[in-house]
Amino acid sequence: MVDYQVLADRALEVGLSLAPKLLAALLTLIIGWVVIGFFSSWFSRVMKKRKVDASLRPFLSGLISVGLKVLLLITVVSMIGVQVTSFIAIIGAAGLAVGLALQGSLANFAGGVLILLFKPFKVGHYIDASGHSGTVDEIKVLYTVLKTPDKKTIIIPNGDLANSSVTNYSLEKLRRVDLEFGIGYGDDMKKTRKVLETILKKDKRVLKDPEYQIIVGGLGASSVDFKVRAWTKAEDYWTFYFDMQETVKNEFDKNGISFTFPQRDIHLYKEK
């Protein structure tokens, strides 16, 4: 026959022995939850102050909040006297399995976080990466979207961008335009230099500092090669580059300076 009085006494004894632990665990849970909330808010403000990308701030803040809350719950459960070793092992094994299954996506995710944190490029920058060139249209956590000059859309996984070289043409405010023009060996080199100097001085897009350069870059098989190095603002690079082709051609024609092209002399011998 069951002695209910003994069971009641036993239950009261266990309850009284666990009461301090339960109270301490409850206080820890409440205080910890409040502290985590304050910390998450503070961390979000710090990220905003340091101009961390707006699309990344909620994710990082939420990730830290969830991680701290999981640690808090494990701590509270262990304070009651529950063994959490097996529970932690199960979480670790599950995390490993998920990580292996989503290896590619996690690599892209990690790459996106690095790009948004360190900002090797921003929306609006023109870059060359992973064999593609274009203007950055969007930076997502998993991928980056480029728009080419002919309006093609290129989607590149962030894992590839984070683990390969990226050429950013828009990061600097100034760019140097390198041009080369070949003239004939019979043309006047001093006159050619003067014509090029006049063109550069008239063009307001050419900066005075750094100063432009006009040099003889080489003596080719059929031409004397003049190299022009002029500095412009980044947004003027391509317009200046293409305008110079037409302007130099017109000015050389006016001044009797010839553009050379490859020539070969062929000698014919008649056999006896």
C-alpha positions as CSV (number, residue, x, y, z in Angstrom):
1,M,0.0,0.0,0.0
2,V,1.3,3.4,-1.0
3,D,2.0,5.8,1.9
4,Y,0.9,9.2,0.6
5,Q,2.2,10.9,3.6
6,V,5.7,9.7,3.0
7,L,5.5,10.8,-0.7
8,A,4.2,14.2,0.3
9,D,7.0,14.6,2.9
10,R,9.6,13.5,0.3
11,A,8.2,15.9,-2.3
12,L,8.3,18.8,0.2
13,E,11.9,17.9,1.1
14,V,12.9,17.8,-2.6
15,G,11.0,21.1,-3.2
16,L,12.7,22.9,-0.3
17,S,16.1,21.6,-1.4
18,L,15.5,22.8,-5.0
19,A,13.9,26.1,-4.1
20,P,17.1,28.1,-3.7
21,K,18.4,26.7,-7.0
22,L,15.1,27.4,-8.8
23,L,15.0,30.9,-7.4
24,A,18.6,31.6,-8.4
25,A,18.1,30.2,-11.9
26,L,14.9,32.3,-12.3
27,L,16.7,35.5,-11.2
28,T,19.6,34.6,-13.5
29,L,17.2,34.1,-16.4
30,I,15.4,37.4,-15.9
31,I,18.5,39.5,-15.3
32,G,20.4,37.8,-18.1
33,W,17.5,38.3,-20.6
34,V,17.4,42.0,-19.8
35,V,21.2,42.4,-20.0
36,I,21.2,40.6,-23.4
37,G,18.5,43.0,-24.6
38,F,20.5,46.0,-23.6
39,F,23.7,44.6,-25.1
40,S,22.0,43.9,-28.4
41,S,20.7,47.4,-28.6
42,W,24.0,48.9,-27.7
43,F,25.8,46.7,-30.3
44,S,23.3,47.8,-32.9
45,R,23.9,51.5,-32.1
46,V,27.7,50.9,-32.3
47,M,27.4,49.3,-35.7
48,K,25.2,52.2,-36.9
49,K,27.7,54.7,-35.6
50,R,30.5,53.0,-37.4
51,K,28.5,52.9,-40.6
52,V,28.2,49.1,-40.9
53,D,25.9,48.3,-43.8
54,A,22.2,48.6,-43.0
55,S,21.4,45.2,-44.4
56,L,24.0,43.6,-42.1
57,R,23.2,45.3,-38.8
58,P,19.9,43.5,-38.0
59,F,21.5,40.1,-38.8
60,L,24.6,40.5,-36.7
61,S,22.6,42.0,-33.8
62,G,20.1,39.1,-34.0
63,L,22.9,36.5,-34.3
64,I,24.6,37.7,-31.2
65,S,21.3,38.0,-29.3
66,V,20.4,34.4,-30.2
67,G,23.8,33.0,-29.3
68,L,23.8,34.8,-25.9
69,K,20.3,33.6,-25.1
70,V,21.2,30.0,-25.9
71,L,24.2,30.2,-23.6
72,L,22.0,31.8,-20.9
73,L,19.4,29.0,-21.1
74,I,22.2,26.3,-20.9
75,T,23.6,28.1,-17.8
76,V,20.1,28.3,-16.2
77,V,19.4,24.6,-16.8
78,S,22.8,23.6,-15.4
79,M,22.1,25.7,-12.3
80,I,19.1,23.6,-11.6
81,G,21.2,20.5,-11.7
82,V,20.4,19.1,-15.1
83,Q,23.3,17.6,-17.0
84,V,23.8,19.6,-20.2
85,T,26.8,17.7,-21.6
86,S,24.8,15.5,-23.8
87,F,22.6,18.4,-24.9
88,I,25.7,20.4,-25.9
89,A,27.0,17.4,-27.8
90,I,23.8,17.0,-29.7
91,I,23.8,20.7,-30.6
92,G,27.4,20.4,-31.8
93,A,26.7,17.3,-33.9
94,A,23.6,19.0,-35.5
95,G,25.6,22.1,-36.2
96,L,28.3,20.1,-37.9
97,A,25.8,18.2,-40.1
98,V,24.1,21.4,-41.1
99,G,27.4,23.0,-41.8
100,L,28.5,20.2,-44.1
101,A,25.2,20.2,-45.9
102,L,25.3,23.9,-46.5
103,Q,29.0,24.3,-47.1
104,G,28.7,26.3,-50.3
105,S,25.9,28.6,-48.9
106,L,27.9,29.2,-45.7
107,A,31.0,30.1,-47.7
108,N,28.9,32.7,-49.6
109,F,27.4,33.9,-46.4
110,A,30.8,34.4,-44.8
111,G,32.0,36.1,-47.9
112,G,29.0,38.5,-47.8
113,V,29.6,39.3,-44.2
114,L,33.3,40.1,-44.9
115,I,32.3,42.3,-47.9
116,L,29.7,44.2,-46.0
117,L,32.1,44.7,-43.0
118,F,35.3,45.7,-44.8
119,K,33.7,47.2,-47.9
120,P,36.3,46.6,-50.7
121,F,33.6,48.0,-53.0
122,K,30.2,49.7,-52.6
123,V,27.0,50.0,-54.6
124,G,27.8,52.2,-57.6
125,H,31.4,51.2,-57.9
126,Y,32.7,49.8,-61.2
127,I,34.7,46.6,-60.5
128,D,36.4,43.7,-62.3
129,A,36.1,40.4,-60.4
130,S,35.7,36.7,-61.1
131,G,36.1,37.3,-64.9
132,H,33.3,39.8,-65.0
133,S,33.2,43.6,-65.1
134,G,30.3,45.9,-64.2
135,T,28.8,48.4,-61.9
136,V,27.8,47.1,-58.4
137,D,24.0,47.3,-58.3
138,E,23.3,45.3,-55.1
139,I,25.3,43.6,-52.3
140,K,23.3,40.8,-50.7
141,V,24.5,38.5,-47.9
142,L,24.9,35.6,-50.3
143,Y,25.6,37.2,-53.6
144,T,26.5,40.5,-55.4
145,V,24.7,41.8,-58.5
146,L,26.6,43.7,-61.2
147,K,25.1,45.6,-64.1
148,T,27.2,45.8,-67.3
149,P,27.4,48.9,-69.5
150,D,25.1,47.1,-72.0
151,K,22.6,46.4,-69.2
152,K,23.3,42.7,-68.6
153,T,22.8,41.5,-65.0
154,I,25.6,39.4,-63.5
155,I,25.1,37.6,-60.2
156,I,28.3,36.5,-58.5
157,P,28.4,34.4,-55.3
158,N,30.1,36.3,-52.4
159,G,32.3,33.3,-51.6
160,D,34.0,33.8,-55.0
161,L,34.4,37.5,-54.5
162,A,35.8,37.2,-51.0
163,N,38.4,34.6,-52.1
164,S,39.6,36.2,-55.4
165,S,41.2,39.4,-56.5
166,V,38.9,42.4,-57.2
167,T,39.9,45.4,-59.2
168,N,37.9,48.5,-58.1
169,Y,38.0,51.3,-60.6
170,S,35.9,53.7,-58.5
171,L,37.6,53.6,-55.2
172,E,40.0,56.4,-56.0
173,K,38.8,59.9,-57.0
174,L,41.5,60.3,-59.6
175,R,42.6,58.1,-62.5
176,R,45.4,58.2,-64.9
177,V,44.5,57.8,-68.6
178,D,47.3,56.1,-70.6
179,L,47.2,56.7,-74.3
180,E,49.7,55.8,-77.1
181,F,50.0,57.3,-80.6
182,G,52.5,56.2,-83.2
183,I,53.9,58.6,-85.8
184,G,56.1,58.1,-88.8
185,Y,59.9,58.2,-88.6
186,G,59.8,61.1,-91.0
187,D,57.5,63.3,-88.9
188,D,58.7,66.1,-86.7
189,M,58.8,64.9,-83.0
190,K,59.0,68.4,-81.5
191,K,55.9,69.5,-83.5
192,T,54.1,66.3,-82.4
193,R,54.9,67.0,-78.7
194,K,53.7,70.6,-79.1
195,V,50.4,69.5,-80.7
196,L,49.7,67.0,-77.9
197,E,50.6,69.6,-75.2
198,T,48.1,72.1,-76.8
199,I,45.4,69.4,-76.8
200,L,45.9,68.6,-73.1
201,K,46.1,72.3,-72.0
202,K,42.8,73.1,-73.7
203,D,40.9,70.2,-72.2
204,K,39.5,71.2,-68.8
205,R,39.2,67.6,-67.7
206,V,43.0,67.2,-67.5
207,L,44.2,68.0,-64.0
208,K,47.3,70.2,-63.4
209,D,48.2,68.2,-60.3
210,P,49.4,65.5,-60.8
211,E,50.9,66.9,-64.0
212,Y,50.5,65.2,-67.3
213,Q,53.4,63.5,-69.1
214,I,54.2,63.2,-72.8
215,I,57.1,60.8,-73.5
216,V,58.6,58.8,-76.3
217,G,57.7,55.3,-75.2
218,G,59.5,53.3,-77.9
219,L,60.8,53.1,-81.4
220,G,58.7,50.5,-83.1
221,A,59.3,48.6,-86.4
222,S,57.4,51.3,-88.3
223,S,56.6,54.1,-85.9
224,V,57.8,56.4,-83.1
225,D,55.5,55.7,-80.2
226,F,54.4,58.7,-78.1
227,K,52.8,57.9,-74.7
228,V,50.5,60.4,-73.1
229,R,49.7,60.1,-69.3
230,A,47.1,62.5,-68.1
231,W,45.2,62.6,-64.8
232,T,41.4,63.1,-64.7
233,K,38.6,62.7,-62.2
234,A,37.3,59.1,-62.1
235,E,34.0,60.0,-63.6
236,D,35.7,61.7,-66.6
237,Y,38.0,58.8,-67.5
238,W,36.1,57.1,-70.3
239,T,34.7,60.3,-71.9
240,F,38.2,61.8,-72.0
241,Y,39.7,58.6,-73.3
242,F,37.4,58.3,-76.3
243,D,37.4,62.0,-77.0
244,M,41.2,62.0,-77.2
245,Q,41.2,59.4,-80.0
246,E,39.1,61.7,-82.3
247,T,40.8,65.0,-81.2
248,V,44.3,63.7,-81.7
249,K,43.4,62.2,-85.1
250,N,42.0,65.6,-86.3
251,E,44.8,67.7,-85.0
252,F,47.5,65.4,-86.4
253,D,45.8,65.6,-89.8
254,K,45.7,69.4,-89.6
255,N,49.4,69.6,-88.8
256,G,50.6,67.0,-91.3
257,I,51.5,64.4,-88.8
258,S,51.0,60.9,-90.0
259,F,49.7,57.8,-88.3
260,T,51.7,54.8,-89.3
261,F,50.6,51.3,-90.0
262,P,52.7,48.1,-90.4
263,Q,54.4,47.9,-93.8
264,R,56.5,45.3,-95.5
265,D,58.8,45.4,-98.4
266,I,58.5,42.4,-100.8
267,H,61.3,41.7,-103.1
268,L,60.7,39.4,-106.1
269,Y,63.6,37.6,-107.8
270,K,63.4,36.0,-111.2
271,E,65.1,32.7,-111.4
272,K,67.2,32.0,-114.4
